[in-house]
């Protein structure tokens, strides 16, 4: 078979080798290059502004939060007393000692009781106070100020003040109980009254904060929803249960997280009123860290307890963010 090759006439352009419709390869247009340079410049400027604005805060967090945390983790593996020039590496020995100590169960139980009662009591009483302060009452602004005032006071000063009020012989509480024919308990010496005393003072100090946050949430509830429920014949209790409380779940979640973390780290009121006594009946995890480090001088052991408290706080926050947040209804 013979193949005939037809010669291309001279002067005609070669056929394009690329597919029809494909732009010819070559350098990008000047407008595209300009846009790319502008986009890169904007990204650099945004990065520089981010470093300028957030850099100091990030540096402070690294220096004053994460660095002490890492040093505490390292100290928890040492047997070291405050003021001693030498330290001995013991690995997990401090943790084993804490978990096997006879006082650990009592400290954990006290911490659990204190946290549950203060957080639960503050949430319930704070919501009730917020509902009361949300009404149109005469002197409502003054009442809100008075309710919030204890929160801004020093915890140590509050504890000293309430010590005189709880005095079994001359205190105000003794006088009030005497009016109804009751004797004052031994608030300072007999269990469980020291822990009850500390819980009452902690609730009094933080109740205004919880009420203020709940009050802001109540004022954000749309009034038309309440009016519609009233037109449908819903009672105030039914309106509160079916409309107001579901819309307050973001506020409740925020208060639950913040109040629980604050209760687990409470120290000043316990130090001022009971100093962990009597016989350790008001010693919490936070106060035991102070006692072991600055009273007993066992810095390594105290760092191990601080690490345990950090893990507890981390676990509590993770559980709340994982499970409790599912029931939060965001508008």
Buried (B, 14 or more C-beta within 10 A) or exposed (E): EEEEEEEEEEEEEEEEEEEEEEEEEEEEEEEEEEEEEEEEEEEEEEEEEEEEEEEEEEEEEEEEEEEEEEEBBEBBBBBBBEEEEEBEEBEEBBBEBBEEEEEBEBBBEBBEBBBEBBBBBBBEBBBEBBBBBBEEEEEEEEBBEEBBEBBEEEBBEBBEBBBEBBBBEEBEBBEEBEEEEEEBBEBBEEEEBBBBBBBBBBBBBBBBBBBBBBBEBBEEBEEEBBEEBEEEEBEEEEBBEEBBBEBBBBBBBEBBBBBBBBBBBBBBBBBBBBBBBBEBBBBBBBBBBBBBBEEEBBBBBBBBBBBBBEEBBEEBEEEBEEEBBEEBEEE
